[in-house]
């Protein structure tokens, strides 16, 4: 791919910078991430559907729904829906979350990728008019490569991220990731990224001089 075939806005951002590589990813997200969200959403929806059927099932048979709320016996029916409003809202919220995850997983699965440009000082991503720029010094240097038959994926770890709580342990740091999915010459691109990250590493070099 050459510079003449990329969008005008991307050319403007690159300007006169030296270009190390220019690739266009086939996907915006790794397929494994999309599949993971889809599988979890199916599990979630299946689990929630058990409560939906168990709680609202009698209504489809025009029967009463008996349940306990704060130690008080409650009865709901098609003629008396008021006792069912609050538990219905709670269950409905979980249903909406499950549907949203399913839609998001499908959206990620079929979402096309964008352009990635590596220059001397930064990594530029362009997709549908949106430009995201990360200086090489923002990357930690941890890179994962996953090679398929005709293409490969890169996962570039950033120094930024979030702290997440563990149920049975201390908090742990989860770094942000830049995904470059399904690209050609993945090993060459990885080498160029790693070289630039090392050149722009903001961590001071500690030197030990031995005398005598």
TIVEXKE-491159 format. One record per residue (C-alpha): residue in three letters; x, y, z. Coordinates in steps of 0.2 Angstrom, whole numbers, plus 5000, padded with zeros to 4 digits. Each point is the difference from the previous one (the first is absolute). Layout:
TIVEXKE-491159
[site 'ala',[X,Y,Z]],
...
END
This chain:
TIVEXKE-491159
[site 'unk',[5000,5000,5000]],
[site 'unk',[5006,5017,4996]],
[site 'unk',[4996,5018,5006]],
[site 'unk',[4991,5004,4984]],
[site 'unk',[4986,4988,5004]],
[site 'unk',[4996,5006,5018]],
[site 'unk',[4987,5013,5005]],
[site 'unk',[5004,5018,4998]],
[site 'unk',[4998,5004,5019]],
[site 'unk',[5013,4986,5004]],
[site 'unk',[5012,5008,4988]],
[site 'unk',[4998,5016,5008]],
[site 'unk',[5004,4993,5017]],
[site 'unk',[5015,4991,4994]],
[site 'unk',[5006,5016,4991]],
[site 'unk',[5019,4998,4997]],
[site 'unk',[5004,4987,5013]],
[site 'unk',[5010,4985,4996]],
[site 'unk',[4988,4985,4998]],
[site 'unk',[5007,4983,5007]],
[site 'unk',[4984,4990,4995]],
[site 'unk',[4983,5002,4993]],
[site 'unk',[4987,4986,5002]],
[site 'unk',[4981,4998,5000]],
[site 'unk',[4993,4988,5012]],
[site 'unk',[4986,4989,4994]],
[site 'unk',[4991,5001,5017]],
[site 'unk',[4998,5013,5014]],
[site 'unk',[5000,4987,5014]],
[site 'unk',[5008,4983,5001]],
[site 'unk',[4988,4986,4996]],
[site 'unk',[5004,4991,5016]],
[site 'unk',[4994,5015,5010]],
[site 'unk',[4984,5001,4990]],
[site 'unk',[4996,4982,5002]],
[site 'unk',[5004,5001,5019]],
[site 'unk',[4987,5014,5002]],
[site 'unk',[4987,4990,4989]],
[site 'unk',[5003,4984,5011]],
[site 'unk',[4998,5009,5016]],
[site 'unk',[4985,5009,4994]],
[site 'unk',[4992,4984,4995]],
[site 'unk',[5004,4993,5017]],
[site 'unk',[4993,5015,5009]],
[site 'unk',[4984,5000,4990]],
[site 'unk',[4997,4982,5002]],
[site 'unk',[5003,5002,5019]],
[site 'unk',[4988,5015,5001]],
[site 'unk',[4987,4991,4990]],
[site 'unk',[4998,4987,5013]],
[site 'unk',[4995,5013,5012]],
[site 'unk',[4988,5008,4988]],
[site 'unk',[4991,4983,4996]],
[site 'unk',[5000,4996,5019]],
[site 'unk',[4993,5017,5005]],
[site 'unk',[4989,5005,4986]],
[site 'unk',[4995,4982,4994]],
[site 'unk',[4984,4999,5010]],
[site 'unk',[4994,5016,4991]],
[site 'unk',[5000,4992,4983]],
[site 'unk',[4989,4986,5008]],
[site 'unk',[4988,5014,5007]],
[site 'unk',[5006,4994,5017]],
[site 'unk',[5006,5010,5016]],
[site 'unk',[5018,5003,5004]],
[site 'unk',[5004,4997,5018]],
[site 'unk',[5016,5007,5007]],
[site 'unk',[5007,5008,5016]],
[site 'unk',[5007,5018,5002]],
[site 'unk',[5008,5006,5016]],
[site 'unk',[4992,4985,5009]],
[site 'unk',[4983,5004,4993]],
[site 'unk',[4990,4989,4989]],
[site 'unk',[4995,5008,4984]],
[site 'unk',[4988,4994,4986]],
[site 'unk',[4999,5007,4983]],
[site 'unk',[4990,4996,4985]],
[site 'unk',[4994,5007,4983]],
[site 'unk',[4987,5009,5009]],
[site 'unk',[5012,5006,5014]],
[site 'unk',[5016,5005,4992]],
[site 'unk',[5006,5013,5013]],
[site 'unk',[5009,4987,5012]],
[site 'unk',[5010,4994,4984]],
[site 'unk',[5006,5017,4995]],
[site 'unk',[5016,5001,5011]],
[site 'unk',[5006,4983,4997]],
[site 'unk',[4995,5001,4982]],
[site 'unk',[5011,5016,4999]],
[site 'unk',[5015,4991,5008]],
[site 'unk',[4998,4985,4988]],
[site 'unk',[4997,5011,4985]],
[site 'unk',[5017,5009,5004]],
[site 'unk',[5009,4984,4999]],
[site 'unk',[4992,4996,4984]],
[site 'unk',[5004,5016,4992]],
[site 'unk',[5018,4998,5006]],
[site 'unk',[5001,4983,4991]],
[site 'unk',[4992,5006,4984]],
[site 'unk',[5012,5015,5000]],
[site 'unk',[5015,4988,5002]],
[site 'unk',[4994,4989,4986]],
[site 'unk',[4998,5015,4988]],
[site 'unk',[5017,5007,5005]],
[site 'unk',[5008,4983,4997]],
[site 'unk',[4992,4999,4983]],
[site 'unk',[5005,5018,4996]],
[site 'unk',[5018,4996,5005]],
[site 'unk',[5000,4984,4989]],
[site 'unk',[4996,5009,4984]],
[site 'unk',[5008,5017,5003]],
[site 'unk',[5013,5004,4987]],
[site 'unk',[5017,5006,5004]],
[site 'unk',[5010,5016,4996]],
[site 'unk',[5017,5007,4995]],
[site 'unk',[5015,4999,5011]],
[site 'unk',[5015,5010,4997]],
[site 'unk',[5016,4999,5009]],
[site 'unk',[5012,5015,5000]],
[site 'unk',[5016,5005,5009]],
[site 'unk',[4991,5006,5015]],
[site 'unk',[4982,4994,5000]],
[site 'unk',[4987,4987,4995]],
[site 'unk',[4985,5007,4991]],
[site 'unk',[4983,4991,4998]],
[site 'unk',[4988,5006,4987]],
[site 'unk',[4982,4993,4999]],
[site 'unk',[4985,5008,4992]],
[site 'unk',[5006,5017,5003]],
[site 'unk',[5006,4998,5018]],
[site 'unk',[5018,5001,5003]],
[site 'unk',[5008,4993,5016]],
[site 'unk',[5019,5004,5003]],
[site 'unk',[5011,4992,5013]],
[site 'unk',[5018,5005,5002]],
[site 'unk',[5012,4986,5001]],
[site 'unk',[5005,5005,5017]],
[site 'unk',[4982,4995,5006]],
[site 'unk',[5003,4982,4996]],
[site 'unk',[5008,4988,5013]],
[site 'unk',[5009,4989,4988]],
[site 'unk',[4989,4985,5003]],
[site 'unk',[4994,4993,4984]],
[site 'unk',[4991,4984,4995]],
[site 'unk',[5000,4993,4983]],
[site 'unk',[4987,4987,4994]],
[site 'unk',[5003,4994,4982]],
[site 'unk',[4987,4992,4990]],
[site 'unk',[5002,4992,4982]],
[site 'unk',[5000,5016,4990]],
[site 'unk',[5000,5014,5013]],
[site 'unk',[5004,5004,5018]],
[site 'unk',[4994,5010,5015]],
[site 'unk',[5010,5012,5011]],
[site 'unk',[4996,5005,5018]],
[site 'unk',[5010,5015,5005]],
[site 'unk',[4999,5003,5019]],
[site 'unk',[4999,5018,5006]],
[site 'unk',[5007,5007,5017]],
[site 'unk',[4982,5006,5004]],
[site 'unk',[4986,4989,5006]],
[site 'unk',[4989,4997,5015]],
[site 'unk',[5001,4992,5017]],
[site 'unk',[4988,4986,5002]],
[site 'unk',[4995,4991,5016]],
[site 'unk',[5002,4982,5003]],
[site 'unk',[4988,4990,5011]],
[site 'unk',[5014,4990,5009]],
[site 'unk',[5015,5011,4998]],
[site 'unk',[5007,5017,4998]],
[site 'unk',[4996,5012,4986]],
[site 'unk',[5009,4998,4984]],
[site 'unk',[5004,5012,4985]],
[site 'unk',[4992,4996,4983]],
[site 'unk',[5009,5010,4986]],
[site 'unk',[4991,5007,4985]],
[site 'unk',[5003,4991,4984]],
[site 'unk',[5002,5006,4982]],
[site 'unk',[4994,4986,4988]],
[site 'unk',[5006,4999,4983]],
[site 'unk',[4990,4985,4993]],
[site 'unk',[5002,4990,4984]],
[site 'unk',[5015,5008,4991]],
[site 'unk',[5013,4994,4988]],
[site 'unk',[5018,4999,5005]],
[site 'unk',[4996,5000,5018]],
[site 'unk',[5018,4995,5006]],
[site 'unk',[5008,5015,4990]],
[site 'unk',[4987,5012,5008]],
[site 'unk',[5004,4993,5017]],
[site 'unk',[5018,5003,4998]],
[site 'unk',[4998,5018,4994]],
[site 'unk',[4988,5004,5015]],
[site 'unk',[5012,4992,5013]],
[site 'unk',[5015,5010,4993]],
[site 'unk',[4990,5017,5001]],
[site 'unk',[4994,4996,5017]],
[site 'unk',[5017,4996,5006]],
[site 'unk',[5007,5016,4992]],
[site 'unk',[4986,5011,5009]],
[site 'unk',[5001,4991,5016]],
[site 'unk',[4998,5014,5014]],
[site 'unk',[5007,4989,5013]],
[site 'unk',[5018,5006,5005]],
[site 'unk',[5014,4988,4996]],
[site 'unk',[5009,4995,5016]],
[site 'unk',[5018,4997,4997]],
[site 'unk',[5012,4991,5011]],
[site 'unk',[5019,5004,4998]],
[site 'unk',[5013,4989,5008]],
[site 'unk',[5016,5008,5004]],
[site 'unk',[5016,4992,5005]],
END
